[in-house]
């Protein structure tokens, strides 16, 4: 019993004084260009594939999912 309490106190002190908290954030920035003419080449196809992947990640984000849940109950 005493060992458990001492271990808890030591853990609390180490956590409070020695462990540096890590703060993390993220953001997504979507930049697109307007195209005057339709050109089909490997670069435009690759850009479109990356854009689809980006949209897929945006759709799965908590902000979007929370809005969908609230609208659909």
N, CA, C and O atoms as CSV, one atom per row, in Angstrom:
chain,resi,resn,atom,element,x,y,z
A,1,UNK,N,N,0.831,-1.193,0.000
A,1,UNK,CA,C,0.000,0.000,0.000
A,1,UNK,C,C,0.872,1.252,0.000
A,1,UNK,O,O,0.631,2.177,-0.776
A,2,UNK,N,N,1.865,1.285,0.850
A,2,UNK,CA,C,2.756,2.439,0.934
A,2,UNK,C,C,3.555,2.603,-0.351
A,2,UNK,O,O,3.773,3.722,-0.816
A,3,UNK,N,N,3.990,1.490,-0.919
A,3,UNK,CA,C,4.757,1.540,-2.169
A,3,UNK,C,C,3.919,2.145,-3.286
A,3,UNK,O,O,4.431,2.923,-4.091
A,4,UNK,N,N,2.650,1.799,-3.343
A,4,UNK,CA,C,1.760,2.326,-4.368
A,4,UNK,C,C,1.592,3.837,-4.227
A,4,UNK,O,O,1.633,4.561,-5.221
A,5,UNK,N,N,1.407,4.306,-3.017
A,5,UNK,CA,C,1.234,5.746,-2.775
A,5,UNK,C,C,2.511,6.499,-3.115
A,5,UNK,O,O,2.453,7.561,-3.736
A,6,UNK,N,N,3.672,5.964,-2.716
A,6,UNK,CA,C,4.956,6.607,-3.034
A,6,UNK,C,C,5.155,6.644,-4.547
A,6,UNK,O,O,5.612,7.656,-5.077
A,7,UNK,N,N,4.822,5.568,-5.251
A,7,UNK,CA,C,4.955,5.524,-6.706
A,7,UNK,C,C,4.044,6.554,-7.368
A,7,UNK,O,O,4.443,7.210,-8.331
A,8,UNK,N,N,2.826,6.699,-6.858
A,8,UNK,CA,C,1.899,7.696,-7.400
A,8,UNK,C,C,2.429,9.110,-7.186
A,8,UNK,O,O,2.343,9.942,-8.089
A,9,UNK,N,N,2.973,9.391,-6.011
A,9,UNK,CA,C,3.509,10.723,-5.720
A,9,UNK,C,C,4.708,11.018,-6.606
A,9,UNK,O,O,4.817,12.114,-7.155
A,10,UNK,N,N,5.606,10.057,-6.752
A,10,UNK,CA,C,6.781,10.260,-7.614
A,10,UNK,C,C,6.347,10.483,-9.060
A,10,UNK,O,O,6.874,11.367,-9.735
A,11,UNK,N,N,5.402,9.698,-9.533
A,11,UNK,CA,C,4.901,9.863,-10.901
A,11,UNK,C,C,4.274,11.233,-11.098
A,11,UNK,O,O,4.498,11.874,-12.125
A,12,UNK,N,N,3.497,11.685,-10.134
A,12,UNK,CA,C,2.870,12.999,-10.231
A,12,UNK,C,C,3.923,14.105,-10.259
A,12,UNK,O,O,3.814,15.043,-11.048
A,13,UNK,N,N,4.936,14.003,-9.407
A,13,UNK,CA,C,5.987,15.020,-9.376
A,13,UNK,C,C,6.791,15.043,-10.673
A,13,UNK,O,O,7.095,16.111,-11.206
A,14,UNK,N,N,7.128,13.874,-11.170
A,14,UNK,CA,C,7.868,13.808,-12.438
A,14,UNK,C,C,7.029,14.392,-13.570
A,14,UNK,O,O,7.539,15.149,-14.397
A,15,UNK,N,N,5.752,14.043,-13.609
A,15,UNK,CA,C,4.875,14.558,-14.661
A,15,UNK,C,C,4.737,16.076,-14.582
A,15,UNK,O,O,4.707,16.754,-15.608
A,16,UNK,N,N,4.655,16.597,-13.381
A,16,UNK,CA,C,4.433,18.032,-13.216
A,16,UNK,C,C,5.697,18.851,-13.474
A,16,UNK,O,O,5.623,19.914,-14.091
A,17,UNK,N,N,6.846,18.378,-13.016
A,17,UNK,CA,C,8.066,19.177,-13.080
A,17,UNK,C,C,9.001,18.830,-14.236
A,17,UNK,O,O,9.739,19.700,-14.699
A,18,UNK,N,N,8.993,17.602,-14.710
A,18,UNK,CA,C,9.998,17.205,-15.691
A,18,UNK,C,C,9.464,16.998,-17.103
A,18,UNK,O,O,10.214,17.158,-18.066
A,19,UNK,N,N,8.210,16.652,-17.249
A,19,UNK,CA,C,7.654,16.369,-18.565
A,19,UNK,C,C,7.137,17.670,-19.178
A,19,UNK,O,O,6.298,18.358,-18.597
A,20,UNK,N,N,7.652,17.987,-20.354
A,20,UNK,CA,C,7.223,19.190,-21.055
A,20,UNK,C,C,5.968,18.875,-21.858
A,20,UNK,O,O,5.956,17.922,-22.637
A,21,UNK,N,N,4.914,19.662,-21.679
A,21,UNK,CA,C,3.699,19.401,-22.450
A,21,UNK,C,C,3.935,19.678,-23.940
A,21,UNK,O,O,4.677,20.592,-24.300
A,22,UNK,N,N,3.305,18.888,-24.783
A,22,UNK,CA,C,3.424,19.058,-26.229
A,22,UNK,C,C,2.073,19.528,-26.749
A,22,UNK,O,O,1.049,18.874,-26.557
A,23,UNK,N,N,2.099,20.674,-27.408
A,23,UNK,CA,C,0.888,21.221,-27.998
A,23,UNK,C,C,0.982,21.018,-29.505
A,23,UNK,O,O,2.034,21.235,-30.107
A,24,UNK,N,N,-0.122,20.603,-30.102
A,24,UNK,CA,C,-0.094,20.277,-31.515
A,24,UNK,C,C,-1.341,20.827,-32.191
A,24,UNK,O,O,-2.434,20.800,-31.625
A,25,UNK,N,N,-1.163,21.315,-33.384
A,25,UNK,CA,C,-2.286,21.778,-34.184
A,25,UNK,C,C,-2.002,21.456,-35.641
A,25,UNK,O,O,-0.865,21.169,-36.015
A,26,UNK,N,N,-3.028,21.505,-36.444
A,26,UNK,CA,C,-2.835,21.279,-37.872
A,26,UNK,C,C,-3.836,22.118,-38.642
A,26,UNK,O,O,-4.855,22.552,-38.106
A,27,UNK,N,N,-3.528,22.333,-39.892
A,27,UNK,CA,C,-4.421,23.084,-40.766
A,27,UNK,C,C,-4.294,22.528,-42.170
A,27,UNK,O,O,-3.305,21.882,-42.514
A,28,UNK,N,N,-5.296,22.785,-42.960
A,28,UNK,CA,C,-5.269,22.380,-44.357
A,28,UNK,C,C,-5.521,23.612,-45.199
A,28,UNK,O,O,-6.458,24.369,-44.950
A,29,UNK,N,N,-4.676,23.806,-46.198
A,29,UNK,CA,C,-4.798,24.939,-47.105
A,29,UNK,C,C,-4.946,24.386,-48.506
A,29,UNK,O,O,-4.105,23.613,-48.964
A,30,UNK,N,N,-5.995,24.770,-49.182
A,30,UNK,CA,C,-6.269,24.269,-50.516
A,30,UNK,C,C,-6.129,25.422,-51.498
A,30,UNK,O,O,-6.835,26.426,-51.399
A,31,UNK,N,N,-5.220,25.268,-52.434
A,31,UNK,CA,C,-4.959,26.293,-53.440
A,31,UNK,C,C,-5.219,25.685,-54.805
A,31,UNK,O,O,-4.706,24.611,-55.118
A,32,UNK,N,N,-5.994,26.352,-55.600
A,32,UNK,CA,C,-6.262,25.843,-56.945
A,32,UNK,C,C,-6.131,26.971,-57.955
A,32,UNK,O,O,-6.174,28.152,-57.609
A,33,UNK,N,N,-5.971,26.580,-59.201
A,33,UNK,CA,C,-5.844,27.541,-60.288
A,33,UNK,C,C,-7.007,27.353,-61.247
A,33,UNK,O,O,-7.498,26.242,-61.446
A,34,UNK,N,N,-7.430,28.447,-61.829
A,34,UNK,CA,C,-8.443,28.345,-62.863
A,34,UNK,C,C,-7.738,28.001,-64.167
A,34,UNK,O,O,-6.692,28.562,-64.491
A,35,UNK,N,N,-8.314,27.091,-64.889
A,35,UNK,CA,C,-7.712,26.674,-66.153
A,35,UNK,C,C,-8.496,27.287,-67.300
A,35,UNK,O,O,-9.723,27.201,-67.353
A,36,UNK,N,N,-7.769,27.902,-68.209
A,36,UNK,CA,C,-8.417,28.497,-69.368
A,36,UNK,C,C,-8.783,27.458,-70.410
A,36,UNK,O,O,-9.853,27.529,-71.015
A,37,UNK,N,N,-7.911,26.506,-70.620
A,37,UNK,CA,C,-8.168,25.464,-71.608
A,37,UNK,C,C,-7.896,24.109,-70.969
A,37,UNK,O,O,-7.097,24.006,-70.039
A,38,UNK,N,N,-8.545,23.097,-71.456
A,38,UNK,CA,C,-8.397,21.763,-70.905
A,38,UNK,C,C,-7.202,21.092,-71.577
A,38,UNK,O,O,-7.181,20.901,-72.793
A,39,UNK,N,N,-6.215,20.741,-70.766
A,39,UNK,CA,C,-5.033,20.053,-71.268
A,39,UNK,C,C,-4.906,18.751,-70.486
A,39,UNK,O,O,-4.917,18.755,-69.255
A,40,UNK,N,N,-4.788,17.663,-71.191
A,40,UNK,CA,C,-4.642,16.363,-70.544
A,40,UNK,C,C,-3.199,15.903,-70.724
A,40,UNK,O,O,-2.783,15.475,-71.800
A,41,UNK,N,N,-2.465,16.007,-69.643
A,41,UNK,CA,C,-1.091,15.515,-69.635
A,41,UNK,C,C,-0.834,14.874,-68.278
A,41,UNK,O,O,-1.690,14.913,-67.395
A,42,UNK,N,N,0.332,14.292,-68.117
A,42,UNK,CA,C,0.618,13.558,-66.888
A,42,UNK,C,C,0.623,14.473,-65.664
A,42,UNK,O,O,0.239,14.039,-64.578
A,43,UNK,N,N,1.045,15.712,-65.812
A,43,UNK,CA,C,1.062,16.637,-64.671
A,43,UNK,C,C,-0.346,16.995,-64.217
A,43,UNK,O,O,-0.624,17.036,-63.018
A,44,UNK,N,N,-1.229,17.252,-65.164
A,44,UNK,CA,C,-2.602,17.605,-64.773
A,44,UNK,C,C,-3.320,16.405,-64.162
A,44,UNK,O,O,-4.121,16.563,-63.241
A,45,UNK,N,N,-3.036,15.205,-64.672
A,45,UNK,CA,C,-3.642,14.007,-64.096
A,45,UNK,C,C,-3.139,13.790,-62.677
A,45,UNK,O,O,-3.924,13.470,-61.785
A,46,UNK,N,N,-1.844,13.961,-62.459
A,46,UNK,CA,C,-1.270,13.806,-61.118
A,46,UNK,C,C,-1.839,14.856,-60.159
A,46,UNK,O,O,-2.148,14.546,-59.008
A,47,UNK,N,N,-1.975,16.085,-60.633
A,47,UNK,CA,C,-2.550,17.141,-59.793
A,47,UNK,C,C,-3.992,16.823,-59.432
A,47,UNK,O,O,-4.416,17.045,-58.298
A,48,UNK,N,N,-4.749,16.300,-60.399
A,48,UNK,CA,C,-6.141,15.937,-60.127
A,48,UNK,C,C,-6.234,14.789,-59.125
A,48,UNK,O,O,-7.111,14.796,-58.262
A,49,UNK,N,N,-5.351,13.813,-59.228
A,49,UNK,CA,C,-5.342,12.711,-58.266
A,49,UNK,C,C,-5.008,13.197,-56.855
A,49,UNK,O,O,-5.607,12.742,-55.881
A,50,UNK,N,N,-4.057,14.115,-56.749
A,50,UNK,CA,C,-3.722,14.673,-55.446
A,50,UNK,C,C,-4.881,15.491,-54.893
A,50,UNK,O,O,-5.129,15.490,-53.687
A,51,UNK,N,N,-5.588,16.184,-55.770
A,51,UNK,CA,C,-6.741,16.968,-55.335
A,51,UNK,C,C,-7.852,16.068,-54.821
A,51,UNK,O,O,-8.502,16.394,-53.827
A,52,UNK,N,N,-8.078,14.945,-55.480
A,52,UNK,CA,C,-9.082,13.981,-55.020
A,52,UNK,C,C,-8.695,13.441,-53.646
A,52,UNK,O,O,-9.551,13.315,-52.771
A,53,UNK,N,N,-7.426,13.123,-53.448
A,53,UNK,CA,C,-6.967,12.636,-52.143
A,53,UNK,C,C,-7.154,13.702,-51.066
A,53,UNK,O,O,-7.538,13.392,-49.938
A,54,UNK,N,N,-6.885,14.950,-51.416
A,54,UNK,CA,C,-7.063,16.045,-50.469
A,54,UNK,C,C,-8.530,16.209,-50.099
A,54,UNK,O,O,-8.860,16.366,-48.923
A,55,UNK,N,N,-9.409,16.174,-51.088
A,55,UNK,CA,C,-10.843,16.270,-50.808
A,55,UNK,C,C,-11.307,15.116,-49.930
A,55,UNK,O,O,-12.157,15.298,-49.058
A,56,UNK,N,N,-10.760,13.946,-50.156
A,56,UNK,CA,C,-11.105,12.787,-49.334
A,56,UNK,C,C,-10.724,13.012,-47.871
A,56,UNK,O,O,-11.488,12.666,-46.970
A,57,UNK,N,N,-9.560,13.584,-47.635
A,57,UNK,CA,C,-9.133,13.885,-46.267
A,57,UNK,C,C,-10.002,14.976,-45.648
A,57,UNK,O,O,-10.345,14.900,-44.469
A,58,UNK,N,N,-10.355,15.980,-46.428
A,58,UNK,CA,C,-11.191,17.066,-45.908
A,58,UNK,C,C,-12.560,16.531,-45.498
A,58,UNK,O,O,-13.091,16.910,-44.455
A,59,UNK,N,N,-13.124,15.656,-46.312
A,59,UNK,CA,C,-14.438,15.098,-46.016
A,59,UNK,C,C,-14.418,14.297,-44.719
A,59,UNK,O,O,-15.409,14.280,-43.989
A,60,UNK,N,N,-13.303,13.636,-44.426
A,60,UNK,CA,C,-13.189,12.819,-43.218
A,60,UNK,C,C,-12.807,13.622,-41.979
A,60,UNK,O,O,-12.712,13.056,-40.890
A,61,UNK,N,N,-12.589,14.920,-42.121
A,61,UNK,CA,C,-12.144,15.726,-40.984
A,61,UNK,C,C,-13.276,15.885,-39.972
A,61,UNK,O,O,-14.450,15.874,-40.341
A,62,UNK,N,N,-12.921,16.032,-38.698
A,62,UNK,CA,C,-13.949,16.163,-37.649
A,62,UNK,C,C,-14.883,17.348,-37.857
A,62,UNK,O,O,-16.061,17.264,-37.511
A,63,UNK,N,N,-14.388,18.441,-38.409
A,63,UNK,CA,C,-15.239,19.625,-38.601
A,63,UNK,C,C,-16.381,19.302,-39.566
A,63,UNK,O,O,-17.537,19.631,-39.299
A,64,UNK,N,N,-16.056,18.664,-40.672
A,64,UNK,CA,C,-17.078,18.312,-41.657
A,64,UNK,C,C,-18.009,17.234,-41.096
A,64,UNK,O,O,-19.227,17.329,-41.244
A,65,UNK,N,N,-17.446,16.219,-40.461
A,65,UNK,CA,C,-18.267,15.129,-39.928
A,65,UNK,C,C,-19.234,15.622,-38.862
A,65,UNK,O,O,-20.369,15.149,-38.800
A,66,UNK,N,N,-18.816,16.555,-38.029
A,66,UNK,CA,C,-19.710,17.097,-37.000
A,66,UNK,C,C,-20.884,17.837,-37.635
A,66,UNK,O,O,-22.014,17.739,-37.158
A,67,UNK,N,N,-20.614,18.582,-38.715
A,67,UNK,CA,C,-21.700,19.297,-39.394
A,67,UNK,C,C,-22.688,18.313,-40.022
A,67,UNK,O,O,-23.899,18.523,-39.955
A,68,UNK,N,N,-22.181,17.252,-40.627
A,68,UNK,CA,C,-23.051,16.257,-41.239
A,68,UNK,C,C,-23.894,15.559,-40.171
A,68,UNK,O,O,-25.093,15.351,-40.359
A,69,UNK,N,N,-23.274,15.207,-39.070
A,69,UNK,CA,C,-24.003,14.538,-37.983
A,69,UNK,C,C,-25.110,15.448,-37.449
A,69,UNK,O,O,-26.226,14.993,-37.201
A,70,UNK,N,N,-24.800,16.727,-37.274
A,70,UNK,CA,C,-25.807,17.630,-36.724
A,70,UNK,C,C,-26.956,17.857,-37.717
A,70,UNK,O,O,-28.105,18.018,-37.306
A,71,UNK,N,N,-26.653,17.871,-39.005
A,71,UNK,CA,C,-27.714,18.096,-39.995
A,71,UNK,C,C,-28.580,16.852,-40.177
A,71,UNK,O,O,-29.778,16.962,-40.438
A,72,UNK,N,N,-27.984,15.678,-40.044
A,72,UNK,CA,C,-28.746,14.439,-40.243
A,72,UNK,C,C,-29.320,13.863,-38.951
A,72,UNK,O,O,-30.066,12.884,-38.973
A,73,UNK,N,N,-28.966,14.477,-37.834
A,73,UNK,CA,C,-29.395,13.996,-36.509
A,73,UNK,C,C,-28.958,12.570,-36.311
A,73,UNK,O,O,-29.221,11.983,-35.262
